[in-house]
């Protein structure tokens, strides 16, 4: 495909500039990655090329960076790998679906919960195959607290994805960043709620624990930071596919005239405002409950893990990802294509 005019931009690093937390990785990463990748390959969800691209995305690394303390001796860490695989497969199919098709896929993803002992049909949709394996393993080890919050979070995420598909189908008037309309949708579709819930997989906590006002606000801030960071680093890939739900696109439109570089700086500012409030709230947590402090720290690890993974795999920056990570310089083109991993 012919290349057209290239544009060079600097990628800000708002979390790296501000947050005291650093990169950590689960020590069981190498061993569990092979298990998780072999399981997915055995399901034959994609053709050979797309399956190879899935491996290049390295969702086991994403899990290892977001959940560095989950024990391999129990199945928790493996579950997080399978969770991100389920996210990925669901996204791959819903990204090209209309509203009705996306709803059917959402139903496929939850169908195994109705009968965990049921065997997957030979002709089961790929989403159903991955969901069946995930839910069986998840429900076998997750506490009631974790089950309730994870399933609720997954349903919210799926509802957001279905709405996104309807927007594409109807070519809805673009949603606004500054009124919060698009951010509200992205807080659902970025999938943060189930990702936060899985930290509770081995914990049974009182319902009042989650009503702690500081924890509620920290979860909101984490989700918005994840949405902003993801839409920054995935911008090249999403622009190439014509995605209409990227926060940078909304900021650029509402700040017009606004260059892409200025848009990136606007997004950086929005991220830093949230990151600063996050740090302040963590420092002023008025509780001696260690579980509250640990859960708050997990929020930070989730946001950081997603950011580190964005630069350590080929998902968004292709084979140049190490150079982009080092220099924070990205060269974009106007090329239009739909890819699993950036070439």
N, C-alpha and C positions, 0 to 999 in steps of 0.2 A: 504494500500500500504506500502510495506516495506520501512523503513527509511535507508538511506545510510549515509556515512561519513558526519558529520556536520562540519561547519566552523563558527567560531565566528569572527565578525568584529566590529569595532567602526565606528559609523556613524558621520561624522563631521557635524557641524552646522554653515556653513559660514555666513548666513544672521543673525542668532542670535548673532554671535560674532561681527558683524560690524554695522548693520543698527540701526538707532535711532527709527524707527517706531516699534510699538508693536502690540499685538493681539487686535483686535476689532471685535465686532459681532453685526449684525443687531438686534435691539431690537424686531423686529417682527418675529424673527426666529421660535419660537415655534408654533405660530399660522399659519404662512404661510407654514411651513413644512408639517403640517397635510393636508392642502389644496392640496399642490403639490403632496404628496404621494398618497392621495386618488384619485386624477385625473389620475395619472399614473396607479395605480392598476385597475381602471375602464376600461382601454384600453385593458387589458388582453394581453399584449405583450409577457409575459413569463409564464412558468409554475410556480407552487406554490413555488418551491425551489428557482429558479432564481429570482423570484419577492421578496422573503424574503432576498436574498443576495443583491438585489438592495437597499432595505431599509437599510440594514447594511452599505452600502457604504455612505449613508446619503449625497446626493448631495445638499440638502437644506442647510446643514451646510456649505458646500463648498461655496455656494452662499452667505450665511450670513457673512462668514469671508472675502470674496473677495469684497463684496459690502455692507459694514456696514452702509452706509449713505442713501441708496435708501429708499424712503418712502413707507411704507405699505399702507398709505392712497391712493396712486395711485398704478397701477398694476406693477410698474417697478420691485420691488423686487421679486414678484412672477414670473415675466418673466425670471429673472436670474436663478431661480430654474428650470424652464422648459427648459431653454437653456442647462444647464448641463445635464438634462435628455436626451435631444436630442443628445448631444455629446455621452453620454454613450450608448444609444441604437444603434446609428450609428456605434460606435466602436465595440460593441459586435458582430454585424453581419459582418462588414467588416474585422474583425480580422481573420475570417475563410473563407473569400471569395477570389477567384482569381481576376485578374484584371478586367475581364468582369463583374463579379458579383459585385465587388465594385463600378464600374461605374454605374451599374443599381441602386444600393442603393443610390448613390449620386444623381441620377436623381429623385428617390423617395423623397429624402429630400427636393428638390427644387420644385417638382411638384405642391404643394399647392399654390405657389406664382402665378401660371398662372391663377388660379380662386379661390380667397379666399372664395367665397360664396358656393363653391361646397361642398357637403356632402361627408364624407369619405365612401367609399364602405365597405360593411360588411367584404369582404375578403381582404381589403387593408393591405399591408405589415406593420409590426410594426413600421418601420421607417417612413412610410407615415402617420400613425396615429398620432404619436408624433409630426411630423413636421407640420401637419395640425393644430393642436391645438396651437402649438407655433407660427407659422407665423400669424395666425388670430389675436392673442393677440398682437403680436409684431407690425404688420403693423397698428393696430388701434391706437397705442399711440406713436410710434417712430417718431421723426422728420425726415425730408428728409435727413439731414446730417447723422443721425444715420443709417437710412435705407441703404443709399448708402455705407457707410463704413462697416456696418455689413454684408450685402449681399456679398460685394466684399471679405471681410475677410473669410466668410464661404466658398465661392467658392474656395479660395486658400487652405483652410484647407482640403476640400474634394478632391481637385486635389492631394494634398500630400498623403492623405490616399489611393487614387487609385494607385498612384505610389508605395506606400509601398506594396500594395497587388500584384502588378506586380513583384516587387522584390522577394517577397516570392515565387510566382509561378515559376519564371524563375531561382530561386536560384542565383540571380545576385551576382557577386563578391562583398564582403562586402564593404560598403562605408566608407570613411576615415573621422576621426575626425579632424586631423591636416591640411588637405587641405580644410576643410570646407564643404566637400561634404555631409556628414551625418548631420552636423549641419544645413545646408540649408534645408534639408528635414524635420528635426525635428522642425525647426522654423515654418514650415507649419502645421505639424501634431500635434503639441502641442496645437493648437487652440487658441493661444494668440490673434491673430488679431481680431476675432469677440468678444472675451472677453473684449478687450480694447474698442472696438467700442460701447459696450452696456453702458458704462459710459456716453455716449452722448445722451442717450435715450430721455431726456427732453430738449436738447439744440440744437439750430439752430445756427451754427457758420459759419463764412466765410471760403471759401475754403483755403485761404491763411494761416489760423490758423494751419493747419496740415503740412504746409511746413516749419514751424519753425525748423531750423536745429537741435536745441537742443532736441526738442520733437521727431524728427525722430530718433535721436541717442538713446534717452532714451527708445523709443519703441523697438528698436533693442536689446538693453542691457536687457530689461525686458524679452523679448521673449527667449533670450539665457539662462538667469538665470532660467527661468521656465523649459526649456528643460533639463538643467543640474540637477536641483533639482528633477524634476519628474523622470528622468532616474536613479537617485541615489536611491530614496525611493521605486520605483516600481521594482527595479532590481530583487529581489527575485521572484516576481510574473512573471516577463517577462522571466527570465531564466527558470522557470518551464515550461513555454509554448513554449519555443524555439524561442522567438522573436529575430530577427536579426537586429533590428534598435535601439538598446540601445546604448547611447553614451559611457557608461562604457565599454561595450564590445569592441567598437572601440578603446578607449584609451588603454585598456589592450592589445589588439592585436598589436597596433603600438608602445607600450612601452616595448614589450616583451624582456626578461622575466620580468613579473610584477605581483606581488601578487594582490589579490583582495583588500587588505587593502591599498597597494600603489596606486592602481587605484582610490580608493575613495579619497585619498589625492591629486592625480592629479586633479580629478574633483573638489575638494574643492578649490584648487588653481585657477583653471579656473573660478570658480564662484566668488571667492573673487576679482579677477582682474576686473571682470565686475561690481561687487557690488561697488567697490571703485570708478570706473569711474562714475557710476550712481550717487553716493553721491556728487562727485565733480561737475558734471553737474547741479544737482539740486541747489547746493549752488551758482552757477555762472550764473543762468538764467538771462539774460539781458532783462528783460521785467517787466513792472508794471501791466501787465494784470493778474488779479487774476485767470482767467479761465485757463491760461497756467500753473500757479503754482499748481492749484487744479488737473488738468489733470495729471501732473507729479507725484503728490502724489498718485493718483489713481493707477499708474503703480506699485508703491511699494506695495500698498495694495493687488493688484492682485497676485504678486509673493509671498508675505507673507501668504496670505490666502490659497493658494494652499499648501504651506509647512506646515502650522498649521493643515490643514485638513488631510494631509497624516498621521499624528500621532494621530489624534483625532477620527479616524474611523477605521474599521476593513479592509478597502480596501487592504492595503499592508502588514499589520503586524498582522492581525487576532485579536484574543482575547487578545494578549499580547501587543497591541498597546500602552497602558498607560505605561507599564514597559519600552518598547523600547523608548518612548518619554522621560522618566525620566533618563534612564541610557545610552541611545544612543548606546546600545549594541544589535546586531542582530545575531541570530544563524540561519545559512542557512543550508539546506540540498540539496542533488542532486535530490530530488524528482521531478518527471515530472507530471504535471497535469494542466488542464485548469479550472480555477475557476473565478467566478465573484469577490468574496471576498476571501482573504487568510484565510484558515482554521486554 
